[in-house]
Amino acid sequence: MNRGGSSPSAATNYLICTNCRKVLRKDKRIRVSQPLTRGPSAFIPEKEVAQANTADERTNFLVEEYSTSGRLDNITQVMSLHTQYLESFLRSQFYMLRMDGPLPLPHRHYIAIMAAARHQCSYLINMHVDEFLKTGGIAEWLNGLKYVPQRLKNLNEINKLLAHRPWLITKEHIQKLVGLKGWTLPLGLLGNPERDPEISNGFRLISVNNFCVCDLANDNNIENASLTGNNFGIVGSLSELEALMERMKRLQEEREDGDTSQEEMTTRFEKETKESLFVVSGDTFHSFPHSDFEDDMIITCDVSRYIEDPGFGYEDFARRGEEHLPTFRAQDYTWENHGFSLVNRLYSDIGHLLDEKFRMVYSLTYNTMATHEDVDTTMLRRALFNYVHCMFGIRYDDYDYGEVNQLLERSLKVYIKTVTCYPERTTKRMYDSYWRQFKHSEKVHVNLLLMEARMQAELLYALRAITRHLT
């Protein structure tokens, strides 16, 4: 089919038909593997997600309201475990990707492709390639960055920094971008559209014919990994849960007993930042080995054509043996007092939608922890959010970072760092390794918090640079 003016070759390369499997096996440019599980997630049993979607009519209404396809894609199905958040997410997505605005619709989807490519997310790339063609995008652009207009190429540097090291963004980057022909500040700001929502369910999802897998879930040990997690046993899991609740209770009592000095708070932040250096992320990204996995296939696309400097990635904010970068003091430039108003000024109403999404995920609670009810989880949610910001060099003067070490065990920290900084390395083993007694919906909530914390961190650095440019 020639869609959106695309040539037959572009349609063949990007709009994959499941009936072409045998042909595609012979194409060395396309890596294939066997689906490991049915359903929208490689990590969550299909029936759990299906039950949530069936029970909640609100989800179907939201999809009809904000989706042109009118169907529940895999990401939406997983996020539908938290319908309140899903509504905020879909509204912001709809506004940025479908409503009238300063950028043509195909440009928006191409920018989303560039953003997803930084983390090798074939699932999102394929999704936005489809939307790019549907909205009239030029098929030739899908051959890579060298085929797109210079104004889109100019976003590459900002996109790269936002994806991996946002603390390096300066007003000089903004000056260079807006000084180039064809860009103004409102357009330049769109270099970071709703970034990598696949992090919201913690896996790199790739789908064909309603099958989905995590690229790294299959590390030739996935079944053993699951069994290893279960071997911890109900008794051990319950002990882990009870220990966490006991630590939360003790920390609350310590808060009530007295205040920690500002000097001690600063010391604890610096300690946590340095200790994050020793939190090793998941296994280094690797391709599937040639094996029997090629019998049935999951399609990945060639992401390298959409990025430059592929070796550029996340590096710890406080790297060993190097001069320490200045900490971003959150009180000096906050989302509430600075970022929100600037975003709204540059792109009308988007600030309200983003703010609603940030507030929703941060305050979302059902007052439960695994089998326990009537639990105040505020302390735990704040520790998760602030730990992400800590890894990105953002410090809150009023927060005791000693709580991070008390509440987030090492296996959870490894998971957080991988999902936040190297999402393409996330594995099922890592997902299974923490909070074994918790519900899958609670783990999805963790991923939503991580995604929004990272997005807010990126925005704070970018918006601070824009503010400095304007002043």
HELIX and SHEET records of a PDB file:
HELIX    1   1 PRO A    8  TYR A   14  1                                   7    
HELIX    2   2 THR A   18  CYS A   20  5                                   3    
HELIX    3   3 ARG A   21  ARG A   25  1                                   5    
HELIX    4   4 GLU A   46  ALA A   55  1                                  10    
HELIX    5   5 GLU A   57  TYR A   66  1                                  10    
HELIX    6   6 ASN A   74  MET A   79  1                                   6    
HELIX    7   7 SER A   80  HIS A   82  5                                   3    
HELIX    8   8 THR A   83  ARG A   98  1                                  16    
HELIX    9   9 LEU A  105  ALA A  117  1                                  13    
HELIX   10  10 SER A  122  LYS A  134  1                                  13    
HELIX   11  11 ALA A  139  ASN A  143  5                                   5    
HELIX   12  12 LEU A  145  TYR A  147  5                                   3    
HELIX   13  13 GLN A  150  LYS A  153  1                                   4    
HELIX   14  14 ASN A  156  HIS A  164  1                                   9    
HELIX   15  15 PRO A  166  LEU A  168  5                                   3    
HELIX   16  16 LYS A  171  GLY A  179  1                                   9    
HELIX   17  17 LEU A  185  GLY A  188  1                                   4    
HELIX   18  18 LEU A  189  GLY A  191  5                                   3    
HELIX   19  19 PRO A  197  ASN A  201  5                                   5    
HELIX   20  20 ILE A  222  ASN A  230  1                                   9    
HELIX   21  21 GLY A  233  ASP A  257  1                                  25    
HELIX   22  22 GLN A  262  GLU A  275  1                                  14    
HELIX   23  23 SER A  276  PHE A  278  5                                   3    
HELIX   24  24 ASP A  292  GLU A  294  5                                   3    
HELIX   25  25 SER A  304  TYR A  306  5                                   3    
HELIX   26  26 TRP A  335  GLY A  339  3                                   5    
HELIX   27  27 PHE A  340  LEU A  346  1                                   7    
HELIX   28  28 ILE A  350  SER A  363  1                                  14    
HELIX   29  29 THR A  378  MET A  391  1                                  14    
HELIX   30  30 GLY A  402  LEU A  407  1                                   6    
HELIX   31  31 ARG A  410  CYS A  421  1                                  12    
HELIX   32  32 PRO A  423  ARG A  425  5                                   3    
HELIX   33  33 LYS A  428  SER A  433  1                                   6    
HELIX   34  34 HIS A  440  LEU A  470  1                                  31    
SHEET    1   A 2 LEU A 205  VAL A 208  0                                        
SHEET    2   A 2 PHE A 211  CYS A 214 -1                                        
SHEET    1   B 2 PHE A 328  ARG A 329  0                                        
SHEET    2   B 2 ILE A 394  ARG A 395  1                                        
SHEET    1   C 2 THR A 368  MET A 369  0                                        
SHEET    2   C 2 HIS A 372  GLU A 373 -1                                        
END                                                                             
